[in-house]
Amino acid sequence: MEDILRPIYQERASQANTQGVLIIGKSERALPATDTFDAVLLIIVEEANEPIFVKHYTYENKKAALHVVTKEQIDEWLLMGSNKKIFEWLYNGKILFDRNEYIQNLKIELQEFPSQERSIKMGLEFAKLIRRYSDGKTLFENQNYFDAYNHVVHSLHHLARLTIIENGFHPEVTVWNQVRQMEPEIMKLYEELVQSNEPLEKRLELLFLASEFLIHSRTKVGITHLLDVLSEKEKWTIQEIIQHDELRFYSVDLSILLEYLIDKYFIEIMNIETKGKGIEHRYYKVIKKL
């Protein structure tokens, strides 16, 4: 396989812009990692016109995929967890070319999982958790039980991912296999939600009560990064928060996370007069540091 695909990657490997080349073969154990392709070639480049470039090939009645991805895109995937396959590719892929040990160092960094990166990832997962939990509870209160169920499943998934990161590991494709060993209580909640014979309304009611406690117990680890950044100055407008380099990844979940922290007395509102009568600018200020 590697010999047949060599002409595809060899020319790119010789270019100064290329940082590394990996090949990932199809495995029954991790079939989703290659999207059913027999082989995936991952070429990581310093920069490109497009952050992701993909080509598909056929060889010997088999199929291969070529992914040319920028370093910046790789970093974003690793931080956001938005491409679960990337961990499988980096962990289990065979290195075909590695300029200045870029891929090797990346793998070491993944294994060590520096505390600052962990803090950011926990913040992002916690924000998603609060979004799903809050939206699900509103839907439940309005008796939209099937939609509420969907949000609760996702909220438990984010809670599971948060727990895995808190324990110093990257969440992989098989999140529930990971969390089963680390936090059986979350696994039990998930099983009760999807397997119980109780009426859906009753299952959701019990899940919201139990989830509230688990969310509360992880609030501090989930908001450390956000509060550290917001403590850099006295007050912030929402636009200043959104545009901050380290907070822009919170995206659409940021506003609801701020409201949650206001309710929990970690952040307070500062209202400052505008030129318009009866209208005030709304600023955010940290009042409780961790």
WOJOKA-V561713 format. One record per pair of residues at least 4 apart in sequence whose ideal C-beta (glycine too) atoms are under 7 Angstrom apart, sorted by the first residue. I is the first residue (numbers start at 1). GAP is how many residues later the second one is. Records with the same first field share a line. If there is no record, write none. Layout:
I: GAP / GAP
This chain:
1: 4 / 24 / 38
2: 4 / 21
4: 55 / 56
5: 4 / 34 / 36 / 59
6: 4
8: 33 / 49 / 58
9: 4 / 12 / 32 / 34 / 87
10: 4
12: 6 / 31
13: 5 / 8 / 84
17: 28 / 29 / 30
18: 25 / 27 / 81
19: 25 / 26 / 27 / 52 / 80 / 83
20: 24 / 75 / 77 / 78 / 79 / 82 / 83
21: 20 / 22 / 75 / 76
22: 20 / 67 / 71 / 72 / 73 / 74 / 81
23: 16 / 18 / 70 / 71 / 73
24: 9 / 10 / 15 / 16 / 18 / 65 / 68 / 69
25: 14
26: 5 / 8 / 11 / 12 / 13
27: 4
30: 58
31: 5
32: 141
33: 52 / 55 / 56
34: 6
37: 26 / 27 / 28
38: 24 / 25 / 26
39: 25
40: 25 / 27 / 49
41: 23 / 25 / 26
42: 25 / 27 / 47 / 51
43: 24 / 25
44: 25 / 27 / 30
45: 23 / 25
46: 25
47: 23
48: 5 / 20 / 22
51: 18 / 19 / 21 / 22
52: 15 / 17 / 21
53: 15
54: 11 / 12 / 13
55: 11
56: 7 / 9
57: 6 / 7 / 9
58: 5
59: 5
69: 4 / 5
71: 4
72: 4
73: 4
74: 4 / 12
75: 4
76: 4
77: 5 / 6 / 9
78: 8
79: 41 / 42 / 170
80: 44 / 169
81: 40 / 80 / 90
84: 88 / 89
85: 4
86: 4
87: 4 / 83 / 85
88: 4 / 85
89: 4
90: 16 / 17 / 20
95: 8
98: 4 / 5 / 6
101: 4
102: 4
103: 4
104: 4
105: 4
106: 4
107: 4
108: 4
109: 5
110: 60
113: 4 / 5 / 55 / 57
114: 4
115: 4
116: 4
117: 4
118: 4 / 47
119: 4 / 105 / 106
120: 4 / 105 / 126
121: 4 / 44
122: 4 / 40 / 43 / 44 / 99 / 100 / 103
123: 4 / 99 / 100 / 102 / 103
124: 4 / 125 / 126
125: 4 / 33 / 36 / 37 / 40
126: 4 / 36 / 92 / 96 / 97
127: 4 / 123 / 126 / 127 / 130
128: 4 / 30 / 125
129: 4 / 26 / 29 / 30 / 33 / 86
130: 4 / 126 / 127 / 130
131: 4 / 122 / 125
132: 4 / 19 / 22 / 23 / 26
133: 4 / 22 / 78 / 82
134: 4 / 122
135: 4 / 16
136: 4 / 12 / 15 / 16 / 19
137: 4 / 71
138: 4
139: 5 / 8 / 9 / 12
140: 5 / 8 / 64 / 68
144: 4
145: 4 / 55 / 56 / 59
146: 4
147: 4
148: 4 / 56
149: 4 / 51 / 55
150: 4
151: 4
152: 4 / 41 / 52 / 55
153: 4 / 40
154: 4
155: 4 / 56
156: 4 / 30 / 33 / 34 / 37
157: 4 / 18
158: 4
159: 4 / 27 / 55
160: 4 / 15 / 16 / 19 / 26
161: 4 / 10 / 14
162: 4 / 56 / 60
163: 4 / 16 / 19 / 20 / 23
164: 5 / 7 / 11 / 14 / 15 / 18
165: 6
166: 55
167: 15
169: 9
171: 4 / 7
172: 6
174: 4
175: 4
176: 4 / 11 / 14
178: 4
179: 4 / 7 / 8
180: 4 / 7
183: 4
184: 4
185: 4
186: 4 / 28
187: 4
188: 4
189: 4 / 18 / 21
190: 4
191: 4
192: 4 / 11
193: 10 / 14
196: 7
198: 4 / 5
200: 4
201: 4
202: 4
203: 4
204: 4
205: 4
206: 4
207: 4
208: 4
210: 4
211: 4
212: 4
213: 4
214: 4
215: 4
218: 4
219: 4 / 45
220: 4 / 70
223: 4 / 38 / 43
224: 4 / 66
225: 4
226: 4 / 21
227: 4 / 39 / 59 / 62 / 63
229: 15 / 17 / 18
230: 6 / 54 / 56
231: 55 / 58
234: 51
235: 35 / 48 / 49 / 50
236: 4 / 5 / 47 / 48
237: 46
238: 4
239: 4
240: 4
241: 6 / 13 / 43
242: 5 / 6 / 12
243: 5
244: 4
247: 7
250: 4 / 7
253: 4
254: 4
255: 4
256: 4
257: 4
258: 4 / 9 / 26
259: 4
260: 4
261: 5 / 6
262: 5 / 6 / 7
265: 22 / 23
266: 20 / 21 / 22
267: 17 / 18 / 19 / 20
268: 17 / 19
269: 13 / 15
270: 13 / 15
271: 9 / 10 / 11
272: 8 / 9 / 11
273: 7
274: 5 / 6 / 7
